[in-house]
Amino acid sequence: MPFLVRIHPFAVAVAAATVAAIIHLRRRHSHIKAMGPTLLVLSAKSHEELKLAQSLKLKLETSASLNLSEEEKEVKVLLDSEVGPTDKLNFEVGSYMGSLVASRFGRLLIWSPRLSSTHDLVSKNFHELPCGTVCISDVQFKGRGRSKNVWDSPLGCLLFSFTLQIEDGKKLPLLQYVVSLAVTEAIKQLCRDKGLPQLDLRIKWPNDLYLEGLKVGGILCTSSYQSKFFHVSAGVGLNVDNQKPTTCLNTVLGKKRPNLSKLTREEILASFFNKFEDLFEIFLKEGFNVLEDIYCKTWLHSGQKVVIEEKIDGRSIQAEVTIQGLTLSGYLLATDKQNNFFELHPDGNRLKVFYRCVLTFSLLLLSIAALTSSKDLHSRCELFSNTFRILPSYSLKI
């Protein structure tokens, strides 16, 4: 005989939210597939980069050399001078190029209204693109985060990836910190130049960006090695004008002082490359230790207490340590109560971060995260890929 099972109304709401989120994602994916060819618009800072853009366009038109996702097999490539009334360019190239003073990065730009991932485009086609090329998209439908997480990429985000090369492998793990620092320093400089209130944009190690306690951005760096050089694809996602899933730069600016001019994607991107080029030169010549003081003033972790756990002779040993900064190799530097120093790195240590726990219920969080597209609630909570892992308990303040 059939029987009834008592189900809490909240559980029903959670299940309904999960189903709604899945339906939304499927419809979104189907809509994207039906939108026709992927538009790529090439823009150049100078006559020299214009020649590179023309050569790249010709190459893409005469061969199927570009490695793209399944949804982007049809591609329409234009120079920005060829954009007609039916191909709306939702990015002010003139404003961006006019603010750009960097001599190596961002001078050749690829813009698209929609891409699966800017990072995939530059990383999978690294050898087809001049070094320093930047790819920007208005929206992404398969934006990449760390550890194969999907980065939520709604309209209003600044979403870009660019290419660079580095020879010294010891510097490679530290490069993501330089990119993160360039973002925060660029925003500070831009606010000063425009007479806007300062935004307290902070770095959550190793490569997340937080504003007023909420995640508003992230950095992704991947690399391959060939011919004595590491070929690096660096990606940045930053909430500029989108209030969801968390908050954004312009929303916080509006709260500080209403009716002020807003930050634009174009000026942020130009400011980033202007700042990154300077920091990158210092990094290559003098190392990260010259930049570490600025970095540690910008991150969230100085003085943070954590518990490390490791196995010694079959026994589990725990110790509370305090984060002090970074080691020369870019890992966390911590001390215990006896002033012993620890370099926390991929050696099996596990990191517990204690939060004020009001409700623990992982299934609930997964369902809410599916609805809100918030990756902070349910990702594997990796502080550093395969380095430290927050133990799998989840907290939600009701």
SVG drawing of the C-alpha trace seen along z (x, -y; Angstrom):
<svg xmlns="http://www.w3.org/2000/svg" viewBox="-2 -64 69 66">
<polyline fill="none" stroke="black" stroke-width="0.4" points="0.0,0.0 1.2,-3.5 2.3,-5.4 3.0,-9.0 6.3,-10.5 6.4,-13.7 8.5,-16.3 9.4,-19.6 8.1,-22.6 11.6,-24.0 12.9,-20.8 10.2,-21.1 11.3,-24.7 15.0,-23.6 14.1,-20.8 12.0,-23.2 14.8,-25.7 17.3,-23.1 15.0,-22.0 14.4,-25.6 18.1,-26.2 18.7,-23.2 16.0,-24.2 17.4,-27.7 20.9,-26.5 19.6,-24.1 17.5,-26.9 20.4,-29.2 22.7,-26.7 20.1,-26.0 19.6,-29.8 23.4,-30.3 23.6,-27.5 20.8,-29.1 22.4,-32.5 24.4,-31.9 28.1,-32.5 30.5,-33.6 31.7,-37.2 35.3,-38.0 36.3,-41.7 40.1,-42.5 41.3,-45.9 44.9,-47.4 46.7,-50.1 49.1,-51.1 49.9,-50.4 52.2,-47.6 49.5,-45.8 47.1,-46.5 49.3,-44.5 49.2,-41.6 45.4,-41.9 45.1,-41.8 47.4,-38.8 45.5,-37.0 42.1,-37.8 43.4,-36.5 44.7,-33.3 41.5,-32.6 39.4,-33.2 41.6,-30.9 42.0,-28.0 40.3,-26.3 43.3,-26.9 41.5,-28.4 40.7,-25.8 37.2,-26.6 34.5,-24.8 31.7,-22.9 29.3,-25.8 31.7,-28.2 32.5,-26.2 31.0,-29.0 33.1,-32.1 32.8,-35.6 36.0,-37.6 36.1,-41.4 38.5,-44.3 36.9,-47.0 36.9,-49.3 34.7,-46.7 32.0,-46.5 28.7,-47.4 25.3,-48.5 24.2,-44.9 27.3,-44.0 26.9,-46.0 30.2,-46.5 29.4,-46.7 32.9,-47.8 34.3,-51.3 37.6,-50.4 38.6,-54.0 38.2,-54.7 40.2,-51.7 43.1,-52.2 43.2,-55.9 43.8,-55.1 46.3,-52.3 50.0,-53.2 51.4,-49.7 53.9,-48.9 53.7,-45.0 50.3,-44.0 46.7,-44.6 47.7,-46.3 46.0,-43.7 42.5,-43.0 39.9,-40.4 36.4,-41.3 33.3,-39.0 29.8,-39.5 29.7,-35.9 32.2,-33.2 32.4,-29.9 35.5,-31.1 38.1,-33.8 40.7,-31.7 40.0,-28.7 40.4,-30.8 43.8,-32.2 45.2,-29.0 44.1,-26.7 45.4,-29.0 48.4,-30.4 50.7,-29.9 48.3,-31.5 48.2,-34.8 50.9,-37.4 52.2,-37.5 50.4,-40.1 47.1,-39.6 44.0,-40.1 40.6,-38.5 37.5,-40.1 33.9,-38.9 30.7,-40.5 29.4,-37.2 30.7,-33.6 28.7,-30.5 31.6,-28.2 33.8,-30.6 36.7,-28.9 37.6,-29.0 40.2,-27.1 40.0,-23.3 37.6,-23.0 35.0,-25.2 32.7,-27.2 33.0,-31.0 29.6,-32.7 29.9,-35.4 26.8,-37.6 26.5,-40.8 28.3,-43.6 31.5,-41.6 34.9,-42.5 36.0,-39.1 39.3,-38.9 42.3,-36.7 45.8,-37.5 49.0,-35.8 52.6,-36.2 55.8,-34.3 58.2,-33.7 61.5,-31.9 62.2,-31.4 60.1,-28.4 60.7,-29.5 58.7,-32.7 55.8,-30.9 53.8,-30.1 54.1,-33.8 52.8,-35.2 49.1,-34.9 49.9,-37.2 51.3,-39.8 48.1,-39.7 45.9,-39.9 48.0,-42.9 47.7,-44.6 43.9,-44.4 43.7,-46.0 46.3,-48.6 44.7,-49.5 41.3,-50.1 43.0,-52.3 44.8,-54.3 41.6,-54.7 39.6,-55.9 42.3,-58.5 42.4,-59.7 38.6,-60.1 38.2,-61.6 36.1,-58.7 36.0,-57.2 38.5,-54.4 37.3,-50.8 38.8,-48.5 39.3,-45.7 41.2,-42.9 43.0,-39.6 41.9,-36.3 44.9,-34.0 45.8,-32.8 43.7,-34.6 40.2,-35.7 39.2,-39.3 36.8,-40.5 35.0,-43.7 33.1,-44.3 33.3,-40.7 31.9,-39.4 33.7,-37.8 33.7,-40.1 36.5,-38.6 39.1,-35.9 42.3,-35.2 43.3,-32.1 46.7,-31.4 47.6,-28.3 50.8,-27.4 52.5,-25.1 56.3,-24.7 57.9,-24.8 61.3,-26.0 62.6,-27.0 59.7,-29.3 56.5,-28.9 53.6,-30.1 51.1,-31.6 47.4,-32.3 46.2,-34.7 42.5,-35.3 40.6,-37.8 36.9,-38.0 35.7,-41.1 32.2,-42.3 32.0,-45.8 28.4,-46.6 26.5,-43.4 24.9,-43.3 24.5,-39.5 25.6,-36.9 27.3,-38.9 27.9,-42.7 30.0,-44.8 32.3,-47.8 29.8,-50.3 27.1,-49.2 29.6,-49.8 30.7,-53.1 27.0,-54.2 26.5,-53.4 29.5,-55.5 28.4,-58.5 25.4,-58.4 25.3,-60.1 29.0,-59.7 30.4,-58.6 30.8,-54.9 33.9,-52.8 33.8,-51.3 35.2,-48.0 37.3,-49.9 39.1,-52.1 39.6,-49.3 41.1,-47.1 43.5,-49.8 44.4,-50.7 45.1,-47.0 47.6,-46.6 49.3,-49.9 49.8,-48.7 50.5,-45.1 53.3,-46.0 55.1,-48.0 54.7,-45.3 55.7,-42.5 58.9,-44.3 59.8,-44.7 58.8,-41.0 61.1,-39.8 64.1,-41.9 63.9,-41.9 61.6,-39.1 58.3,-39.1 59.9,-40.0 60.0,-43.7 56.2,-43.5 55.4,-41.4 54.8,-44.2 52.2,-45.8 50.6,-42.4 50.4,-41.6 48.8,-45.0 46.1,-44.1 45.3,-40.5 42.9,-39.3 45.2,-36.9 47.8,-38.7 47.2,-37.6 44.7,-34.9 44.8,-31.9 44.5,-28.4 45.0,-24.8 47.4,-22.6 47.0,-18.8 49.6,-16.2 50.4,-12.6 53.6,-11.7 54.3,-8.0 50.7,-7.2 49.5,-9.8 47.4,-12.9 49.2,-16.1 47.4,-19.4 48.9,-22.8 47.4,-26.3 49.5,-28.7 49.2,-32.4 49.7,-33.5 52.4,-36.1 53.0,-36.4 54.5,-34.5 57.7,-32.5 60.2,-33.1 58.6,-30.3 55.1,-31.9 53.5,-29.6 52.0,-30.6 54.4,-31.6 53.1,-30.9 54.3,-30.8 53.1,-29.0 53.0,-30.2 56.7,-29.2 57.6,-31.3 58.5,-28.3 58.2,-29.0 56.1,-26.9 56.0,-26.9 52.6,-25.5 52.8,-23.8 51.6,-20.6 52.9,-18.0 49.7,-16.5 48.9,-19.3 45.3,-20.0 44.0,-23.4 40.9,-24.0 39.4,-27.5 36.9,-28.0 33.7,-29.9 30.8,-30.9 28.6,-27.9 24.9,-28.5 23.5,-25.8 25.4,-22.9 23.6,-21.2 25.6,-20.6 22.7,-19.5 20.8,-22.7 23.9,-24.7 24.3,-22.9 20.7,-23.6 20.9,-27.3 24.2,-27.6 22.6,-26.1 19.9,-28.7 22.1,-31.7 25.1,-30.5 27.3,-31.2 30.4,-29.1 31.5,-30.3 28.8,-28.1 29.5,-24.8 32.8,-24.5 35.4,-22.2 36.6,-25.2 40.1,-24.9 42.4,-27.6 45.1,-26.6 44.8,-23.9 45.9,-20.6 47.6,-22.5 45.2,-23.1 41.6,-22.0 39.0,-23.2 37.5,-20.2 34.1,-19.4 31.7,-21.2 29.6,-24.0 28.1,-26.9 25.1,-29.1 24.0,-32.0 20.2,-32.2"/>
</svg>
